[in-house]
Amino acid sequence: MINIKEDERLNKLNHSCAHLMAQAVKHLYPEAKFWVGPVIEEGFYYDIDLGEEKIKEEDLERISKEMKKIVKDGKRIVRHEISKDEALEMFKDDPYKIDLISRMDEKDTVISCYSQGDFTDLCRGPHVETVKECKYFKLLKFSGAYFKGDSNNQMLQRIYGICFDTEEDLNKHLQELEDAKNRDHRKIGKDLGIYMMDDLIGKGLPMYLPNGFILWNELENYIRNKEIKRGYKHVQTPPLGNVELYKTSGHWEHYKDSMFPKMEVEGEEFVLRPMNCPHHMVIYGNDIHSYRDLPLRIAEIARDCRFEASGALKGIERVRTFCQNDSHIFCTLEQVESEFKGVVDLILEVYKELGINNYRFELSLRDKEDTVKYHPDDEMWDKAETMLRQVLNDIGVEYVEKIGEAAFYGPKLDVQVKPAVGNEITLSTCQLDFCLPAKFNLNYIDKNGEKQTPVVLHRAVFGSIDRFIAYYLEETKGALPVWMSPVQVNILPVNNKYHEEYAKEVYNKLIEENIRVELDNRDEKVGYRMRESVIRKIPYALILGQKEVDEKTISYRKYGSEETITISQEEFINLINKEMRK
């Protein structure tokens, strides 16, 4: 989806359309006063004070009609430059504009404003030549917005819109918005019974329902089995830790503002765990290690908590508690390249199997000018960054370098995935760390009997399972592959009186085969139950009537297909098992 703000022509067009909308509002609501009307990625908005009036859905159509009248009138959009004193006089009855003007530094500052017919507003511009160019627009929605974003201030009304040069481009964008709405994991998650939120539990704290728990378990088992085959050792650690743990690691200094407040119990201070590496460092330090023990790959599906601002929360994509598919690989300097290659190989294997194709690699490096954010050791940073860059070049992976995006303890490789809708997200990551092993005084005995400090690779293939589920629901529109689907088969007896007994026989047989199956024997027409099965995106619906009872067969319809196929029970079980293995 196009970013309006970054497209020079569309930016100018939408800026002008925001003024067009404000002019129409002023015609309909003569007492209206305006705060700001910026261009945003999704178009534009204007914050408006309508006094006691409240915008309703039908008002958007009224405003749109008035905008169309103004467009037909075709007034030119004219720029004026005035002094600060002239601006204060021009807008003396508008407290919002007076606030803007008063905060401008110099008394003789040249202020620009734009006029179109009977409407003038402060604006830096630029704008298009005439209002005729704003012909193809759509007002999308409205909401409340506090003046200056401060809840202590007046609540204004914000109207959102978008504008394009052609009707074709506008319709295409509106279709994309509709697709995005249907793909939104929050809608799909509710429709499929994946998860729920409740303010009584707390904002950003998801609860996974039975269907969501099945999906979660399938993903957890999938990645854990892959890790076991690659020699990872799984552990379980507590979801909180002593504050001293995070002071030792350095996270307290760099991340405490993102942590939940510390708790004092019996003279000790604890904090909910925001990341897992300190716990894993302590596990490594619990034993004496030889170079023969390395690499040691410690892994955990671990629950973490971070205090995200409420405005940043979004379904299960951005939450305050999430579960990381985390691992820390302790290795020698000589093993870094092979271990890093192994991590990239695992990421690519998972992406291939799950059909993730639209991604790119970013090498995140420190900003040398930032002496606060990063661990102060130039030699360590130069060594780590050179090593990671060399490994990526040897692997032959294309990547771009991002200055200032490294972790505080070392450079990292991030895999940026482009979802079906919305902006890129970071899915997988692998970070090279010379810092934390030294902070925790970790060591191993080398072949010469001398103590050496191991190198650590921090890696997460799914990132957080929560975010991955959100991403995958939107990618598939909720039509999950059979092995992930909470319900894989839905059995629909045509007539309960004659066909329910056979339906129960098929149900029991599928249960014995560990196939997740439901029997929908409600007293509703089979067509109605079939439509509900489609809405729930269940991969297979079995329609069992008299013919199937007599012949001991199964007639199935696959999600997304109108074709009904009849086969034996054994053939259907083989079909399901083959698809799950695939």
PAKETI-77082 format. One record per residue (C-alpha): residue number from 1; residue in three letters; x negated, y negated, z negated. Coordinates in steps of 0.05 Angstrom, whole numbers. Layout:
N
NUM;ala;X;Y;Z
...
# end
This chain:
582
1;met;0;0;0
2;ile;-28;-68;20
3;asn;-56;-115;-32
4;ile;-21;-182;-17
5;lys;-70;-221;-60
6;glu;-131;-198;-20
7;asp;-102;-210;49
8;glu;-116;-283;68
9;arg;-55;-292;113
10;leu;-6;-255;68
11;asn;-33;-291;7
12;lys;-17;-359;39
13;leu;51;-334;64
14;asn;72;-308;-4
15;his;48;-371;-38
16;ser;93;-411;7
17;cys;151;-363;-3
18;ala;145;-372;-78
19;his;158;-447;-67
20;leu;215;-430;-20
21;met;247;-388;-74
22;ala;237;-444;-126
23;gln;270;-494;-79
24;ala;330;-448;-71
25;val;335;-438;-146
26;lys;334;-513;-155
27;his;392;-521;-107
28;leu;433;-470;-144
29;tyr;410;-489;-214
30;pro;396;-564;-213
31;glu;371;-564;-285
32;ala;319;-509;-272
33;lys;247;-523;-292
34;phe;187;-483;-266
35;trp;124;-458;-299
36;val;78;-421;-251
37;gly;89;-382;-186
38;pro;26;-343;-168
39;val;12;-292;-114
40;ile;0;-222;-142
41;glu;-20;-156;-110
42;glu;54;-138;-100
43;gly;76;-205;-72
44;phe;93;-266;-116
45;tyr;134;-287;-176
46;tyr;159;-352;-207
47;asp;172;-364;-281
48;ile;234;-407;-290
49;asp;271;-440;-348
50;leu;345;-439;-332
51;gly;368;-461;-401
52;glu;428;-420;-422
53;glu;436;-388;-354
54;lys;413;-315;-346
55;ile;394;-284;-279
56;lys;436;-224;-260
57;glu;427;-174;-204
58;glu;479;-208;-159
59;asp;443;-274;-168
60;leu;384;-249;-127
61;glu;429;-244;-67
62;arg;455;-315;-78
63;ile;384;-342;-83
64;ser;364;-302;-20
65;lys;421;-333;20
66;glu;400;-403;-1
67;met;328;-387;18
68;lys;352;-367;88
69;lys;389;-433;95
70;ile;325;-471;78
71;val;285;-429;128
72;lys;334;-446;184
73;asp;327;-520;167
74;gly;253;-511;182
75;lys;222;-566;140
76;arg;147;-576;145
77;ile;105;-562;83
78;val;64;-624;68
79;arg;5;-631;21
80;his;-3;-694;-23
81;glu;-60;-714;-67
82;ile;-44;-756;-128
83;ser;-79;-780;-191
84;lys;-67;-751;-259
85;asp;-27;-812;-280
86;glu;16;-807;-218
87;ala;28;-733;-232
88;leu;48;-747;-304
89;glu;98;-798;-279
90;met;125;-753;-223
91;phe;138;-695;-270
92;lys;153;-734;-334
93;asp;219;-696;-344
94;asp;187;-627;-337
95;pro;151;-604;-401
96;tyr;120;-545;-365
97;lys;86;-587;-311
98;ile;66;-639;-364
99;asp;32;-583;-402
100;leu;-7;-563;-339
101;ile;-26;-634;-321
102;ser;-46;-653;-392
103;arg;-96;-597;-395
104;met;-134;-622;-334
105;asp;-201;-651;-357
106;glu;-212;-717;-321
107;lys;-163;-775;-320
108;asp;-180;-790;-247
109;thr;-175;-717;-226
110;val;-144;-711;-156
111;ile;-83;-667;-163
112;ser;-50;-634;-103
113;cys;24;-621;-95
114;tyr;65;-594;-37
115;ser;132;-619;-11
116;gln;183;-586;34
117;gly;246;-627;43
118;asp;276;-643;-24
119;phe;228;-600;-65
120;thr;159;-618;-91
121;asp;115;-577;-137
122;leu;44;-578;-164
123;cys;0;-530;-126
124;arg;-72;-521;-103
125;gly;-48;-486;-40
126;pro;-60;-468;14
127;his;7;-460;47
128;val;35;-444;116
129;glu;57;-501;162
130;thr;132;-495;156
131;val;184;-457;116
132;lys;205;-422;181
133;glu;145;-377;173
134;cys;175;-348;109
135;lys;232;-316;147
136;tyr;220;-243;127
137;phe;224;-238;52
138;lys;257;-197;-2
139;leu;271;-214;-75
140;leu;254;-150;-112
141;lys;270;-156;-186
142;phe;273;-202;-247
143;ser;250;-198;-319
144;gly;236;-240;-380
145;ala;168;-272;-390
146;tyr;144;-315;-448
147;phe;116;-384;-433
148;lys;40;-375;-430
149;gly;50;-302;-448
150;asp;59;-321;-522
151;ser;118;-288;-558
152;asn;123;-350;-602
153;asn;142;-391;-541
154;gln;205;-399;-499
155;met;228;-338;-460
156;leu;229;-355;-386
157;gln;259;-316;-329
158;arg;212;-286;-277
159;ile;235;-270;-207
160;tyr;191;-226;-163
161;gly;191;-225;-87
162;ile;149;-209;-26
163;cys;142;-238;44
164;phe;114;-213;111
165;asp;104;-241;180
166;thr;150;-190;213
167;glu;214;-153;196
168;glu;179;-89;215
169;asp;123;-101;164
170;leu;174;-119;110
171;asn;216;-57;122
172;lys;155;-13;122
173;his;133;-43;55
174;leu;203;-35;25
175;gln;202;38;46
176;glu;134;47;13
177;leu;163;16;-51
178;glu;221;65;-49
179;asp;172;122;-40
180;ala;130;96;-98
181;lys;193;93;-141
182;asn;210;165;-124
183;arg;138;186;-136
184;asp;131;151;-203
185;his;110;205;-253
186;arg;153;172;-306
187;lys;216;186;-265
188;ile;192;256;-244
189;gly;170;273;-315
190;lys;240;256;-340
191;asp;276;292;-283
192;leu;235;356;-292
193;gly;234;354;-368
194;ile;158;348;-372
195;tyr;150;298;-429
196;met;186;245;-469
197;met;169;182;-508
198;asp;204;153;-569
199;asp;188;89;-606
200;leu;204;126;-671
201;ile;142;168;-657
202;gly;103;109;-630
203;lys;87;74;-564
204;gly;38;111;-520
205;leu;46;177;-558
206;pro;76;228;-510
207;met;111;292;-531
208;tyr;108;349;-482
209;leu;174;387;-474
210;pro;177;462;-460
211;asn;168;452;-385
212;gly;111;403;-396
213;phe;77;450;-445
214;ile;78;506;-394
215;leu;47;460;-342
216;trp;-4;437;-393
217;asn;-23;508;-411
218;glu;-31;529;-339
219;leu;-79;472;-325
220;glu;-117;484;-390
221;asn;-124;558;-375
222;tyr;-145;543;-304
223;ile;-202;497;-321
224;arg;-224;537;-383
225;asn;-229;602;-342
226;lys;-272;566;-290
227;glu;-317;539;-345
228;ile;-324;608;-378
229;lys;-347;637;-312
230;arg;-400;583;-308
231;gly;-427;597;-378
232;tyr;-393;544;-419
233;lys;-382;558;-494
234;his;-317;530;-520
235;val;-310;500;-589
236;gln;-256;464;-630
237;thr;-270;402;-671
238;pro;-226;357;-715
239;pro;-189;297;-685
240;leu;-220;248;-733
241;gly;-288;234;-762
242;asn;-326;195;-814
243;val;-342;124;-793
244;glu;-415;139;-805
245;leu;-412;190;-748
246;tyr;-394;134;-700
247;lys;-444;86;-729
248;thr;-498;138;-717
249;ser;-476;149;-645
250;gly;-469;74;-632
251;his;-395;79;-614
252;trp;-375;39;-675
253;glu;-414;-21;-651
254;his;-391;-16;-578
255;tyr;-320;13;-583
256;lys;-291;-3;-652
257;asp;-242;-53;-622
258;ser;-212;4;-581
259;met;-206;51;-641
260;phe;-149;57;-689
261;pro;-164;22;-756
262;lys;-207;61;-805
263;met;-174;98;-863
264;glu;-204;103;-933
265;val;-194;168;-970
266;glu;-230;186;-1035
267;gly;-285;136;-1022
268;glu;-297;158;-950
269;glu;-278;120;-887
270;phe;-249;158;-829
271;val;-225;140;-759
272;leu;-183;176;-708
273;arg;-231;205;-656
274;pro;-237;163;-592
275;met;-287;211;-559
276;asn;-318;279;-571
277;cys;-392;271;-559
278;pro;-412;255;-631
279;his;-378;319;-656
280;his;-414;360;-603
281;met;-481;328;-621
282;val;-471;352;-692
283;ile;-453;422;-668
284;tyr;-518;425;-628
285;gly;-557;401;-688
286;asn;-529;456;-731
287;asp;-579;507;-703
288;ile;-652;512;-684
289;his;-658;516;-608
290;ser;-712;543;-563
291;tyr;-722;523;-491
292;arg;-696;593;-475
293;asp;-628;574;-504
294;leu;-620;517;-454
295;pro;-579;496;-419
296;leu;-526;499;-473
297;arg;-458;480;-445
298;ile;-409;461;-501
299;ala;-338;450;-478
300;glu;-272;431;-511
301;ile;-201;413;-492
302;ala;-200;357;-544
303;arg;-147;308;-569
304;asp;-172;236;-574
305;cys;-140;170;-595
306;arg;-153;100;-570
307;phe;-114;37;-586
308;glu;-91;12;-518
309;ala;-54;-54;-515
310;ser;21;-41;-509
311;gly;23;-79;-442
312;ala;-28;-30;-413
313;leu;11;33;-430
314;lys;41;70;-372
315;gly;76;137;-380
316;ile;23;191;-391
317;glu;-26;157;-344
318;arg;-46;106;-398
319;val;-32;128;-469
320;arg;-57;121;-540
321;thr;-71;195;-550
322;phe;-96;240;-494
323;cys;-131;306;-484
324;gln;-199;308;-450
325;asn;-225;367;-410
326;asp;-293;351;-441
327;ser;-362;382;-441
328;his;-433;365;-462
329;ile;-490;401;-429
330;phe;-555;402;-469
331;cys;-614;416;-424
332;thr;-688;402;-411
333;leu;-711;346;-365
334;glu;-728;398;-312
335;gln;-657;426;-314
336;val;-621;360;-303
337;glu;-619;366;-227
338;ser;-591;437;-226
339;glu;-541;423;-281
340;phe;-518;359;-248
341;lys;-510;396;-182
342;gly;-470;449;-219
343;val;-422;396;-246
344;val;-412;365;-177
345;asp;-401;434;-148
346;leu;-348;449;-201
347;ile;-312;383;-187
348;leu;-312;396;-111
349;glu;-287;468;-122
350;val;-229;444;-165
351;tyr;-211;389;-116
352;lys;-211;438;-57
353;glu;-167;488;-93
354;leu;-117;435;-116
355;gly;-115;399;-49
356;ile;-147;334;-73
357;asn;-177;303;-11
358;asn;-176;227;-18
359;tyr;-234;211;-64
360;arg;-302;178;-66
361;phe;-364;177;-112
362;glu;-389;117;-151
363;leu;-456;114;-186
364;ser;-445;68;-246
365;leu;-507;31;-269
366;arg;-522;-19;-324
367;asp;-525;-94;-315
368;lys;-596;-112;-336
369;glu;-573;-182;-355
370;asp;-523;-154;-406
371;thr;-564;-145;-470
372;val;-503;-132;-514
373;lys;-464;-77;-479
374;tyr;-521;-29;-465
375;his;-570;10;-508
376;pro;-635;-32;-507
377;asp;-687;14;-476
378;asp;-710;-8;-406
379;glu;-755;53;-397
380;met;-698;101;-413
381;trp;-650;65;-366
382;asp;-699;62;-308
383;lys;-715;136;-317
384;ala;-642;158;-322
385;glu;-617;116;-263
386;thr;-674;138;-218
387;met;-662;210;-236
388;leu;-587;207;-223
389;arg;-596;170;-157
390;gln;-648;222;-135
391;val;-602;280;-152
392;leu;-545;250;-113
393;asn;-590;239;-53
394;asp;-616;310;-57
395;ile;-544;337;-60
396;gly;-526;296;0
397;val;-465;264;-32
398;glu;-444;196;-6
399;tyr;-436;144;-61
400;val;-435;70;-76
401;glu;-471;37;-133
402;lys;-431;-4;-184
403;ile;-472;-50;-228
404;gly;-446;-61;-299
405;glu;-400;1;-300
406;ala;-447;49;-338
407;ala;-432;77;-407
408;phe;-470;41;-463
409;tyr;-517;101;-469
410;gly;-531;118;-396
411;pro;-512;117;-322
412;lys;-456;159;-296
413;leu;-423;188;-234
414;asp;-349;172;-228
415;val;-302;204;-178
416;gln;-250;153;-155
417;val;-187;185;-130
418;lys;-136;147;-86
419;pro;-66;168;-108
420;ala;-7;171;-61
421;val;16;105;-91
422;gly;-20;52;-131
423;asn;-93;35;-143
424;glu;-152;82;-148
425;ile;-162;119;-213
426;thr;-224;152;-243
427;leu;-209;227;-247
428;ser;-276;262;-259
429;thr;-340;236;-290
430;cys;-410;259;-305
431;gln;-457;217;-349
432;leu;-531;224;-360
433;asp;-553;210;-432
434;phe;-623;204;-462
435;cys;-596;160;-518
436;leu;-549;201;-563
437;pro;-595;262;-571
438;ala;-648;215;-599
439;lys;-598;180;-645
440;phe;-578;247;-675
441;asn;-651;272;-679
442;leu;-635;332;-635
443;asn;-691;376;-610
444;tyr;-712;443;-582
445;ile;-777;481;-584
446;asp;-812;483;-517
447;lys;-856;539;-489
448;asn;-916;508;-524
449;gly;-882;510;-592
450;glu;-873;435;-594
451;lys;-809;396;-609
452;gln;-775;361;-551
453;thr;-711;320;-546
454;pro;-659;350;-499
455;val;-622;311;-445
456;val;-546;311;-447
457;leu;-496;310;-390
458;his;-427;286;-411
459;arg;-375;311;-361
460;ala;-300;317;-352
461;val;-270;348;-289
462;phe;-197;331;-301
463;gly;-215;269;-341
464;ser;-155;273;-387
465;ile;-104;327;-375
466;asp;-49;275;-388
467;arg;-73;230;-332
468;phe;-84;289;-286
469;ile;-12;312;-296
470;ala;12;241;-280
471;tyr;-31;239;-218
472;tyr;-11;308;-194
473;leu;64;297;-205
474;glu;60;235;-161
475;glu;18;270;-108
476;thr;67;328;-102
477;lys;130;288;-118
478;gly;141;340;-172
479;ala;141;398;-122
480;leu;86;436;-159
481;pro;51;497;-132
482;val;82;563;-156
483;trp;27;578;-207
484;met;37;510;-241
485;ser;113;507;-238
486;pro;146;512;-307
487;val;203;552;-275
488;gln;181;593;-215
489;val;245;628;-197
490;asn;319;610;-208
491;ile;369;667;-201
492;leu;439;648;-176
493;pro;492;702;-178
494;val;546;684;-127
495;asn;603;709;-172
496;asn;589;725;-245
497;lys;644;776;-249
498;tyr;614;820;-195
499;his;541;800;-189
500;glu;517;779;-259
501;glu;497;849;-280
502;tyr;451;858;-220
503;ala;424;787;-231
504;lys;405;806;-303
505;glu;370;868;-276
506;val;328;826;-228
507;tyr;316;775;-284
508;asn;288;829;-331
509;lys;244;858;-277
510;leu;213;790;-261
511;ile;202;776;-335
512;glu;164;842;-340
513;glu;119;817;-284
514;asn;104;753;-323
515;ile;141;711;-273
516;arg;174;649;-304
517;val;247;658;-286
518;glu;315;629;-305
519;leu;385;658;-295
520;asp;436;605;-277
521;asn;502;640;-289
522;arg;543;578;-305
523;asp;615;577;-283
524;glu;600;531;-224
525;lys;601;542;-149
526;val;536;571;-122
527;gly;527;511;-76
528;tyr;528;464;-136
529;arg;478;507;-174
530;met;434;511;-112
531;arg;433;434;-106
532;glu;411;429;-179
533;ser;356;480;-167
534;val;331;436;-110
535;ile;334;373;-153
536;arg;292;410;-205
537;lys;243;429;-150
538;ile;241;503;-170
539;pro;198;539;-118
540;tyr;245;598;-107
541;ala;321;605;-113
542;leu;350;676;-109
543;ile;421;681;-83
544;leu;450;748;-105
545;gly;518;768;-75
546;gln;553;833;-59
547;lys;505;852;-2
548;glu;445;845;-48
549;val;480;885;-103
550;asp;497;941;-54
551;glu;428;944;-22
552;lys;387;927;-84
553;thr;353;870;-47
554;ile;338;797;-59
555;ser;357;738;-16
556;tyr;313;678;-30
557;arg;307;606;-8
558;lys;241;570;-17
559;tyr;241;498;-40
560;gly;238;451;20
561;ser;267;503;68
562;glu;339;516;90
563;glu;322;587;112
564;thr;348;646;70
565;ile;306;709;73
566;thr;326;778;48
567;ile;273;828;23
568;ser;266;882;-29
569;gln;252;867;-103
570;glu;181;896;-96
571;glu;167;854;-34
572;phe;190;791;-70
573;ile;146;806;-131
574;asn;86;817;-85
575;leu;103;751;-49
576;ile;103;712;-115
577;asn;39;744;-141
578;lys;3;732;-75
579;glu;23;659;-75
580;met;0;650;-147
581;arg;-68;681;-131
582;lys;-75;636;-70
# end
